[in-house]
Amino acid sequence: MSRLFNILTIRIKSYFSQILTRINSKRLEFSVSLFIISTISVGSYFMFLKGARFLEAQGEIGVLFLDRMFYIGWSIIFTLLILSNIITAFSTLYRSSEVSFLMTMPVSFLETFRLKFGENLLYSSWALLILGFPLTLSYSAIKNLSLFEMSLVLLFGLPPFLVIATAIGLATLLIIVWLSQWIRMRSVFAFVGLSGFLILRLYFALSRQDLPVLGNMASFRAIDRYLLNLSQQPFPFMPSHWFTKLVTSYSKSEPQELLFYWALLILTAQVLWIGTGVLAKHIYYRTFQIMEGNIGKSSARTSSTSQDYVERFTWLPSPTRGIVMKDTLQFIRSPQQWVQFLLFGFFIGIYLINLAWIDIRVDAMMPFWRTMVFIFNFGFNGYILAALTARFVFPLVSMEGKAIWIVRTAPFSINRLFREKFWMSFIIFFTLAEVVALASNYYLQQNLVVSLISTGFLLMMSISLISLSLGFGAVYAQFSESNPMKISSGTGGIITIVISLFYVAIMVAALVGIIYLKDFSGMAQYILIIFVAVIILNIFFIYFPLKWGRHALMTKEY
Amino acid sequence: MIQIENLCKSFGELKAVDNVSFHIKKGELFSFLGPNGAGKTTTISMMVGLMSPDSGKILIKGKDIARDPISAKRIIGYVPDQAYLYGKLTGLEFFHVIGNFFNMAPKEITKSIRHYAQRLGFESWLNDRIEGYSQGMRQRMAFGAAFLHDPEILIIDEPMVGLDPGSARIIKTMLREKADAGVTVFLSTHNLNVAEELSDRIGIINNGGLLAMGNLETFKSEIKKEGNLEDIFLELVQNQTESQV
């Protein structure tokens, strides 16, 4: 393990030197990133704190809700951590030039795996903790824990929690890749995804989450049943449950419970650390070979079909057809890309299924609450669209990579490349957003006028958010980076997502304004002013990012 | 066919290309020689539109690459020194993409692929993904892509990088054939044997400036020394370095 320590020391030194160089050479970029991350963290903290105070003020039911929200928050973080680990591990375990180098050295596979385990843990968890820290700090503030006490809980509780998530993620990927020697990787992923969905569905069905909603909420018996349900729901075998228990038992001064859950986290992390080690010792090298062997493997039949298929789009100008063919095939053949896209689809699917299956009794709701549900749903759509465009559209220009010379020396203008990427993104994301909007409007029983307004707003949002991500993606293009996740989590990506969310917030506010003026205030004449303002805002968000992006690409030298 | 006039390009204090001018005729095979960092790749990058000059003009068959880049690029076939291609595509798909970029009809693309795959010997791996190719295979693919639309001008940066002797021989033969058939070939290299063997005319560049232009005989008479191209090249470069010191 001393070799591992040596490599680790070199890596840490190299990271620090990179960070220092970055701070010195790109002060402005570094300051902007730091400012944005701090703003998100502090903003989230106050947002969570305000929400928690509101719930606390509602009495016993509010406190129960608060505990449940805290548990759900960490459960989501835990799930996302596992998924994020699986996706990041593709690069760290198999696509890293360092791994290829180490495999030729007299270093054991286990040592290499351990090194990459640590690296993966760091890469996959730092961004999610931006959400986890404010959530925990605000919850602790409500539970009257001091900052020192909170730091103790995080310091001792978080590392084993992260190790558990990383171990599960990495073990899952090792097994998936190992199985892929007999079954296609797509099929294994589909099987794992479907199993995950069925387990979740079974869990929700057994825990009867919709029970209180189906009952008559005016009855005390129903509320009683709801409270009983809430206290039973946390799943006792989830590490996120153990972690949240650390905070609650500390706040209740229950040292035995605190020690129990801490020991549970430490022991599980230890067992999984050893378990993944054993697994890696036996199959890591084999899986590495499988992935190396997968490079370049394809069937002649598949390739000729895909190419013939695109050649059929004769109505497209020939160069555009070439770009469409290239971009489509590259996307389909990059598991990092389509797995994440499927994950988004999976979450959206769950949201729609929940809307469809839970009987919300919209018809019995007061108009105010019906509008509230509609606005939350619209905001959710906007948020999904912003996240999708920042994750998938932003890296599109950078994904041209070192092969950018091909399109820059080809006889067409850079506008064509921009237009193709814009329309491809628009067709996919607008369709997706509209499906979600139409389905949710249907389930929420919205009237035609409101549905039309939201459809129009979504159209504008799709165009603006895609323009923003595409334009900024060109301004902050990183042609030497091949990992789309790293591209979208860089400075430019963070700036894009923050601006996108800010834009979505403005659009939601504008929609609220229109609905308020239309239904509640009787001052419908002002609606036109909001419409004009929204159109001007969207022109701004479409025109300038695309203009800056195009200019950046035209003037960039390769 | 190619006209370069007073071309200049600087990166900060460094003058990468310093007032370079030359003309290349139709059907001529021109070699651009120079040591590492002499300014060869920068000149080529400006010729194919990857960089813009600080001053000066590049005319490709009378079309200014800065003002009318699309018309100029349409008649150029370019092979870079490092052939980064679309790794996720198969060779066949890659050629179809390139063919589409150059407005070729599908039948024309298929015919051209068949011809060059056979000449350059990559028929057997056309259905494999490029990410699995060796450097030499990628280099051959890059040549295939540059030849695909039968360009009037070929601009090639370090043609022999990564090629095995057999492939290098095929490429040299094809370049000479192209030039004989009326295609203008601009070759940048620091491989003196290739330049000596293939070129109609040679330009020597060092420290961003054009040192000499001509063929082996004119160089010999200019510096009044006998020997091969290597001796002449080293003499010229050394003379310039000494005069600068």
HADDOCK unambig.tbl for C-alpha pairs under 7 A between the chains (distance, minus, plus):
assign (segid A and resid 295 and name CA) (segid B and resid 131 and name CA) 6.19 0.50 0.50
assign (segid A and resid 295 and name CA) (segid B and resid 132 and name CA) 5.31 0.50 0.50
assign (segid A and resid 296 and name CA) (segid B and resid 128 and name CA) 5.50 0.50 0.50
assign (segid A and resid 296 and name CA) (segid B and resid 129 and name CA) 3.97 0.50 0.50
assign (segid A and resid 296 and name CA) (segid B and resid 130 and name CA) 6.14 0.50 0.50
assign (segid A and resid 296 and name CA) (segid B and resid 131 and name CA) 5.36 0.50 0.50
assign (segid A and resid 296 and name CA) (segid B and resid 132 and name CA) 4.16 0.50 0.50
assign (segid A and resid 297 and name CA) (segid B and resid 128 and name CA) 6.05 0.50 0.50
assign (segid A and resid 297 and name CA) (segid B and resid 129 and name CA) 6.25 0.50 0.50
assign (segid A and resid 298 and name CA) (segid B and resid 128 and name CA) 5.90 0.50 0.50
assign (segid A and resid 298 and name CA) (segid B and resid 129 and name CA) 6.54 0.50 0.50
assign (segid A and resid 300 and name CA) (segid B and resid 127 and name CA) 5.14 0.50 0.50
assign (segid A and resid 307 and name CA) (segid B and resid 93 and name CA) 6.27 0.50 0.50
assign (segid A and resid 318 and name CA) (segid B and resid 100 and name CA) 4.91 0.50 0.50
assign (segid A and resid 318 and name CA) (segid B and resid 101 and name CA) 6.47 0.50 0.50
assign (segid A and resid 318 and name CA) (segid B and resid 103 and name CA) 5.30 0.50 0.50
assign (segid A and resid 319 and name CA) (segid B and resid 100 and name CA) 4.94 0.50 0.50
assign (segid A and resid 319 and name CA) (segid B and resid 101 and name CA) 4.08 0.50 0.50
assign (segid A and resid 319 and name CA) (segid B and resid 102 and name CA) 6.77 0.50 0.50
assign (segid A and resid 319 and name CA) (segid B and resid 103 and name CA) 6.29 0.50 0.50
assign (segid A and resid 321 and name CA) (segid B and resid 100 and name CA) 6.67 0.50 0.50
assign (segid A and resid 322 and name CA) (segid B and resid 97 and name CA) 4.35 0.50 0.50
assign (segid A and resid 322 and name CA) (segid B and resid 98 and name CA) 6.96 0.50 0.50
assign (segid A and resid 322 and name CA) (segid B and resid 100 and name CA) 4.98 0.50 0.50
assign (segid A and resid 322 and name CA) (segid B and resid 101 and name CA) 5.89 0.50 0.50
assign (segid A and resid 323 and name CA) (segid B and resid 97 and name CA) 6.95 0.50 0.50
assign (segid A and resid 325 and name CA) (segid B and resid 97 and name CA) 6.87 0.50 0.50
assign (segid A and resid 326 and name CA) (segid B and resid 97 and name CA) 6.56 0.50 0.50
assign (segid A and resid 329 and name CA) (segid B and resid 89 and name CA) 6.78 0.50 0.50
assign (segid A and resid 330 and name CA) (segid B and resid 88 and name CA) 5.44 0.50 0.50
assign (segid A and resid 330 and name CA) (segid B and resid 89 and name CA) 6.78 0.50 0.50
assign (segid A and resid 333 and name CA) (segid B and resid 88 and name CA) 6.33 0.50 0.50
assign (segid A and resid 402 and name CA) (segid B and resid 84 and name CA) 5.88 0.50 0.50
assign (segid A and resid 403 and name CA) (segid B and resid 84 and name CA) 4.94 0.50 0.50
assign (segid A and resid 403 and name CA) (segid B and resid 85 and name CA) 5.26 0.50 0.50
assign (segid A and resid 403 and name CA) (segid B and resid 86 and name CA) 6.47 0.50 0.50
assign (segid A and resid 408 and name CA) (segid B and resid 50 and name CA) 6.39 0.50 0.50
assign (segid A and resid 409 and name CA) (segid B and resid 48 and name CA) 5.99 0.50 0.50
assign (segid A and resid 409 and name CA) (segid B and resid 49 and name CA) 6.30 0.50 0.50
assign (segid A and resid 409 and name CA) (segid B and resid 50 and name CA) 6.83 0.50 0.50
assign (segid A and resid 409 and name CA) (segid B and resid 73 and name CA) 6.39 0.50 0.50
assign (segid A and resid 410 and name CA) (segid B and resid 73 and name CA) 6.20 0.50 0.50
assign (segid A and resid 410 and name CA) (segid B and resid 101 and name CA) 6.30 0.50 0.50
assign (segid A and resid 411 and name CA) (segid B and resid 70 and name CA) 4.51 0.50 0.50
assign (segid A and resid 411 and name CA) (segid B and resid 71 and name CA) 6.86 0.50 0.50
assign (segid A and resid 411 and name CA) (segid B and resid 73 and name CA) 4.97 0.50 0.50
assign (segid A and resid 411 and name CA) (segid B and resid 74 and name CA) 5.05 0.50 0.50
assign (segid A and resid 411 and name CA) (segid B and resid 101 and name CA) 6.90 0.50 0.50
assign (segid A and resid 411 and name CA) (segid B and resid 102 and name CA) 6.50 0.50 0.50
assign (segid A and resid 412 and name CA) (segid B and resid 70 and name CA) 5.65 0.50 0.50
assign (segid A and resid 413 and name CA) (segid B and resid 70 and name CA) 6.94 0.50 0.50
assign (segid A and resid 557 and name CA) (segid B and resid 50 and name CA) 5.85 0.50 0.50
assign (segid A and resid 557 and name CA) (segid B and resid 51 and name CA) 4.88 0.50 0.50
assign (segid A and resid 558 and name CA) (segid B and resid 50 and name CA) 5.55 0.50 0.50
assign (segid A and resid 558 and name CA) (segid B and resid 51 and name CA) 6.46 0.50 0.50
